[in-house]
Amino acid sequence: INDTFSYFQNSDICPLKKKKRILHQECLYYLNAYATHLALVSFHMRHDAMAEAISYLLNKDAPDEVFLEGVLQPALERGCLGMLQDVLEKLDPGLEACSRYLIASCQWLQRRGYFHTLYQIQQFMMDHVRAAMTCIRFFTHGATSYLFPRARWLVRAKDHLRTYLQEQQSRGAVRRKLSQGGSFKKTMSSSDVSRHVNTIELQLEVTRFLHRRETPPAAGSGPPPTLFGGSLVKVEVACKVMLGGKNIEEGFGIAYRVIQDFQLHAQTVYVRAGQRLVRHRKFAAVRQLLKCVNESGTATKSDSDALILSCVEAAKELESLILETKSTENKVRHCNTFASKCVYIKWAFFL
């Protein structure tokens, strides 16, 4: 009896199944005749016919919004992004026909802040340059300190860029030109890719160095500066590294590379570092800084003079604050301490 019931249930002669098929075909007929693209695509998606929905979109060249609202959003809500990618790859192995929908999807995801899903689609598209940018955002966004576990995103970004560079170098000149002309993937010159890889590698070195020495961030402190910011932010990175070691010499080498690689105004970095040392009354470290600057091989006399004069000015500010002390006893004690510490600066000045 069970075998007979199963036969009728699964066979074409089953009345209920035949009726459902007829109703389905009737619905499709009227939807194709009178409905909007979105209504028909949504009908396919509700009946688990994702391949039919995407085929319809491609054949009709439907607007991007239809794909976003009718296919992408339902797929994300049901956790079927992987299935969507499989269907797209099966219907369009080169992803050229559906590229406009993929690009629109990436823009939609970015606007809404769905960056992990965005990264998954960028990997599916093999859009290595944009995937690298997303990885860098994962490293910088929401960071409060140089937590080394975040560095894995820098490693991934570097891998994406190197893969892109290898793909570019493996193509012939004519083929590369043709592929770049109609490709939906972001392109970048080999020199720019190499420059970005060098920036990532230097940021990795900065992260490792500061992670070992960094103190817990204060409440409400902003994100740490990185080499992916503008020139002023890069100056702050160089200054932070220069002051972040056991002594000035330990961090000076990496800071000097930051200055050289990004062509920063070295004197600005030295002056800022010196002023901070004076404010923290690390006068012996000022002399170490001056020694490192003079031995760098590229410093001018004006660099050394500017560093010394800025430290003297910062010291004068400390002196004026000490004079504001109310207690005479404390004022004398602080002045004596300040005078003895300032000897280092005076020696540096007369040298």
C-alpha positions in Angstrom: 0.0 0.0 0.0 2.8 2.4 0.9 4.6 1.7 -2.4 1.3 2.4 -4.3 0.8 5.7 -2.4 4.4 6.8 -3.1 4.0 6.0 -6.8 0.9 8.1 -7.1 2.4 10.9 -5.1 5.5 11.2 -7.1 4.1 10.4 -10.6 2.8 12.8 -13.1 -0.7 11.3 -12.9 -1.1 12.4 -9.3 -4.0 14.8 -9.5 -2.8 17.1 -6.7 0.7 17.4 -8.2 -0.7 18.0 -11.6 -3.1 20.7 -10.4 -0.2 22.5 -8.6 1.8 22.4 -11.8 -1.0 23.8 -13.8 -1.6 26.6 -11.3 2.1 27.4 -11.3 2.2 27.7 -15.0 -0.9 29.9 -15.0 0.7 32.2 -12.5 3.8 32.4 -14.6 1.8 33.2 -17.7 0.0 36.1 -16.1 3.1 37.4 -14.3 5.1 37.4 -17.6 2.2 39.1 -19.3 1.3 41.8 -16.8 3.5 41.9 -13.8 6.7 43.8 -13.0 10.2 42.2 -13.1 10.3 42.3 -9.3 7.0 40.5 -8.9 8.0 37.7 -11.2 11.5 37.3 -9.7 10.0 37.3 -6.2 7.6 34.6 -7.3 10.5 32.4 -8.4 12.4 33.0 -5.2 9.3 32.2 -3.1 9.1 28.8 -4.9 12.8 28.0 -4.4 13.6 28.6 -8.1 16.6 30.8 -7.7 18.1 29.7 -11.0 14.9 30.6 -12.9 14.9 34.0 -11.2 18.5 34.8 -12.1 18.0 33.5 -15.7 15.0 35.8 -16.1 17.0 38.8 -14.8 19.8 38.1 -17.2 17.6 37.5 -20.2 15.5 40.6 -19.6 18.4 42.8 -18.5 16.4 43.9 -15.5 17.5 46.9 -13.4 20.0 46.4 -10.5 17.3 47.2 -8.0 15.3 44.1 -9.0 18.3 41.9 -8.3 19.0 43.6 -5.0 15.4 43.5 -3.7 14.2 40.3 -5.4 17.3 38.0 -5.1 20.1 39.3 -2.9 18.0 40.4 0.1 15.9 37.2 0.3 19.1 35.1 -0.2 20.8 36.9 2.7 17.7 36.6 4.9 17.6 32.8 4.3 21.4 32.3 4.7 21.7 31.2 1.0 24.5 33.4 -0.2 26.6 30.4 -1.0 23.8 28.9 -3.1 23.4 32.3 -4.9 27.1 32.2 -5.8 26.8 28.7 -7.0 23.9 29.5 -9.3 25.6 32.6 -10.7 28.7 30.7 -11.4 26.8 27.9 -13.1 24.7 30.3 -15.3 27.6 32.7 -16.0 31.0 31.1 -15.4 32.9 34.2 -16.3 30.6 36.4 -14.2 30.6 39.0 -17.0 26.9 39.0 -17.7 26.0 39.3 -14.0 28.9 41.7 -13.2 26.6 44.7 -13.0 24.5 42.9 -10.3 27.5 41.9 -8.4 28.9 45.5 -8.4 25.5 46.8 -7.3 25.4 44.2 -4.5 28.9 45.3 -3.3 27.8 49.0 -3.2 24.5 48.1 -1.4 26.4 46.0 1.2 29.0 48.8 1.7 26.3 51.4 2.3 24.7 49.3 4.9 27.9 48.3 6.6 27.7 44.6 5.8 31.4 44.3 5.3 31.9 40.6 6.0 29.3 39.7 3.4 30.9 42.3 1.1 34.3 40.6 1.6 32.7 37.2 0.8 31.3 38.5 -2.5 34.6 40.2 -3.4 36.4 36.9 -2.9 33.8 35.2 -5.1 34.4 37.8 -7.8 38.2 37.4 -7.4 38.3 41.2 -7.1 41.6 41.1 -5.2 42.2 44.9 -5.0 38.8 45.7 -3.5 39.1 42.6 -1.2 42.4 44.0 0.1 40.8 47.4 0.8 38.1 45.6 2.8 40.7 43.7 4.8 42.5 47.0 5.6 39.2 48.4 6.9 38.8 45.4 9.1 42.2 46.2 10.6 41.6 49.9 11.2 37.8 50.2 11.9 36.9 50.2 15.6 40.4 49.6 16.8 41.3 51.1 20.1 44.9 49.8 20.3 47.5 47.9 18.3 46.0 44.5 19.1 48.2 42.1 17.2 45.3 39.6 16.3 44.0 42.3 14.0 47.2 42.0 12.0 45.8 38.9 10.3 43.7 41.2 8.1 46.9 42.9 7.0 48.3 39.6 6.0 45.2 38.8 4.0 45.3 42.2 2.3 48.9 41.6 1.3 48.0 38.1 0.0 45.2 39.6 -2.1 47.5 42.2 -3.6 50.3 39.7 -4.3 47.8 37.4 -6.0 46.6 40.3 -8.2 50.2 41.2 -9.0 50.9 37.6 -10.1 47.8 37.5 -12.2 48.8 40.7 -14.0 52.3 39.5 -14.6 51.2 36.2 -15.9 49.1 37.7 -18.7 50.5 38.8 -22.0 50.5 42.5 -22.8 47.6 42.3 -25.3 45.5 40.0 -23.2 46.0 42.2 -20.1 44.9 45.3 -22.1 41.8 43.6 -23.3 40.9 42.1 -20.0 41.3 45.5 -18.2 39.2 47.2 -20.8 36.0 45.3 -20.0 36.7 43.8 -16.6 34.4 44.6 -13.7 37.3 44.1 -11.2 39.2 47.0 -9.9 42.5 47.5 -11.6 45.7 49.0 -10.4 49.2 49.5 -11.8 52.0 47.1 -10.7 53.9 50.0 -9.2 50.9 51.1 -7.1 50.3 47.5 -6.0 53.9 47.2 -4.9 53.7 50.5 -3.0 50.6 49.3 -1.2 52.3 46.0 -0.3 55.2 47.9 1.1 52.9 50.1 3.2 51.1 47.0 4.6 54.5 45.3 5.5 55.7 48.5 7.2 52.4 48.7 9.1 52.8 45.1 10.2 56.2 45.9 11.6 54.8 49.0 13.3 52.0 46.9 14.8 54.4 44.3 16.1 56.6 46.9 17.7 53.9 48.9 19.4 52.0 45.9 20.5 54.9 44.8 22.7 55.3 48.2 24.3 51.8 49.8 24.2 50.0 50.5 27.5 46.2 49.9 27.8 44.3 52.8 26.1 42.6 55.4 28.2 38.8 55.4 28.2 37.4 57.3 25.3 40.6 57.4 23.4 40.3 57.4 19.6 41.6 54.8 17.2 45.4 54.4 17.0 47.1 56.2 14.0 48.0 54.0 11.1 50.0 54.3 7.9 46.7 54.2 5.9 45.9 57.8 7.0 47.0 61.1 5.6 50.4 62.8 6.1 49.6 64.2 9.5 48.5 60.8 10.7 51.7 59.2 9.4 53.7 61.8 11.3 51.9 60.7 14.4 52.8 57.1 13.7 56.4 57.9 13.3 56.4 59.9 16.5 54.6 57.2 18.4 57.1 54.6 17.2 60.1 56.8 18.0 58.9 57.1 21.6 57.5 53.7 22.0 60.6 51.6 22.6 62.7 51.0 25.7 64.8 53.9 24.5 64.9 56.3 21.6 67.4 54.2 19.6 65.1 51.1 19.7 62.2 52.8 17.8 64.2 55.3 15.8 65.0 52.9 12.9 61.4 52.0 12.2 60.3 55.7 12.6 63.0 56.8 10.2 61.8 54.3 7.6 58.3 55.7 7.9 59.7 59.2 7.3 61.7 58.1 4.3 59.1 55.8 2.7 56.3 58.5 2.8 58.6 61.5 2.4 57.4 63.1 5.6 58.9 66.3 6.9 61.5 64.8 9.2 61.9 68.0 11.3 58.2 68.0 12.1 58.5 64.5 13.5 61.7 65.2 15.5 60.3 68.4 17.0 57.0 66.8 18.0 58.9 63.9 19.6 61.3 66.2 21.5 58.5 68.3 22.9 56.7 65.3 24.2 59.8 64.1 25.9 60.3 67.4 27.6 56.7 67.5 28.8 57.2 64.1 30.4 60.5 65.3 31.8 62.6 62.7 29.9 65.5 65.1 29.4 68.1 62.4 29.0 66.0 60.9 26.1 66.1 64.3 24.4 69.9 63.9 24.1 69.4 60.4 22.8 67.0 61.7 20.2 69.4 64.4 19.1 72.2 61.8 18.8 70.0 59.6 16.6 69.0 62.6 14.4 72.6 63.6 13.9 73.7 60.1 13.1 70.8 59.4 10.6 72.9 60.7 7.8 70.3 62.9 6.2 69.6 65.4 9.0 70.7 69.0 8.5 71.9 71.5 11.0 68.5 73.2 11.0 66.9 69.9 12.0 69.1 69.7 15.1 68.7 73.4 15.9 64.9 73.2 15.5 64.8 70.2 17.8 66.8 71.9 20.5 65.0 75.2 20.3 61.6 73.5 20.4 62.7 71.5 23.5 63.9 74.7 25.2 60.5 76.4 24.4 58.7 73.4 25.9 60.9 73.6 28.9 60.1 77.2 29.4 56.4 76.3 29.4 57.1 73.8 32.3 59.0 76.5 34.1 56.1 78.9 33.9 53.8 76.2 35.3 56.1 75.5 38.2 56.1 79.2 39.1 52.3 79.0 39.4 52.8 76.6 42.4 51.2 78.0 45.5 53.4 76.4 48.1 56.8 78.1 48.4 58.4 74.8 49.5 57.1 72.9 46.6 58.0 75.7 44.2 61.7 75.6 45.4 61.8 71.8 45.1 60.3 71.7 41.6 62.5 74.5 40.4 65.7 72.7 41.7 64.6 69.5 40.0 63.7 71.4 36.8 67.0 73.2 36.7 69.1 70.0 37.2 67.1 68.3 34.4 67.5 71.2 32.0 71.3 70.8 32.1 70.9 68.1 29.5 69.2 70.5 27.2 71.8 73.2 27.8 74.6 70.8 27.0 72.8 69.8 23.8 72.4 73.5 22.8 76.0 74.5 23.3 77.2 71.4 21.5 
